[in-house]
Amino acid sequence: MDKQITLVIPGTGEEAEARDAQVAPGTTAADLLRAAGKNPQEWQLQVKRGDSFTSLSDRDDVSARANEGEKVFAVPKNMVVG
């Protein structure tokens, strides 16, 4: 059964966006990133639960890892904080 999730893509100011996405069983993190115009070699998906984030591999099934209505965050793999 398909699930409705929200894909949050970072940006600065008005560039940040949240998109509703319908994911079918078997939809991988790489599939969802490509559909959003992001290269899976440079980006990854994370699911936030409580105060912690869980990173998904390119091959993880998003439908199996995310709950209905949940937010999934696209983040750069080489993000530098500091």
C-alpha positions in Angstrom: 0.0 0.0 0.0 1.3 3.5 -0.9 2.2 5.9 1.8 2.0 9.7 1.8 5.1 11.4 3.3 6.7 14.8 3.2 10.1 15.2 1.7 12.0 18.2 3.1 14.8 19.6 1.0 17.1 22.1 2.7 17.9 25.5 1.3 18.5 29.0 2.5 15.6 31.3 3.2 13.0 30.9 0.6 14.9 28.1 -1.2 13.9 25.4 1.4 11.0 23.3 0.4 8.7 20.6 1.6 7.1 18.3 -1.0 4.3 15.8 -0.5 5.4 12.5 -2.0 3.6 9.2 -2.4 5.8 6.2 -2.0 4.9 2.7 -3.1 6.4 -0.4 -1.5 9.9 -1.0 -3.0 10.6 2.8 -3.5 14.2 3.2 -2.5 15.8 6.3 -1.0 17.8 6.7 -4.3 14.5 6.6 -6.3 13.0 9.4 -4.1 16.1 11.5 -4.3 16.3 11.2 -8.1 12.6 12.2 -8.3 13.4 15.3 -6.3 16.3 16.1 -8.7 19.1 15.2 -6.2 22.0 12.9 -7.0 22.0 9.9 -4.6 25.8 9.9 -4.7 25.7 13.3 -3.0 22.5 13.3 -1.0 20.9 10.9 1.6 17.6 10.7 3.3 17.1 10.8 7.1 14.0 10.1 9.1 13.5 12.0 12.4 12.1 10.2 15.3 12.0 12.2 18.5 15.3 14.0 18.9 17.3 11.6 16.7 17.8 11.1 13.0 18.1 7.7 11.2 20.0 7.7 7.9 18.7 5.6 5.1 21.0 3.9 2.6 20.4 4.4 -1.1 18.8 0.9 -1.3 16.5 1.2 1.8 12.8 0.9 1.1 11.4 4.3 2.1 7.9 2.9 2.4 9.1 0.3 4.9 11.2 2.8 6.9 8.9 5.8 7.0 5.4 6.0 8.6 2.3 7.5 6.9 2.5 11.3 7.1 6.1 11.4 8.4 8.7 13.9 7.3 11.8 12.6 5.5 14.8 14.9 5.2 17.2 15.1 2.2 20.7 16.1 3.5 24.0 16.4 1.7 26.3 13.5 2.4 29.3 15.8 2.8 27.6 18.4 5.0 30.1 20.4 7.0 28.9 21.8 10.3 30.9 24.4 12.3 
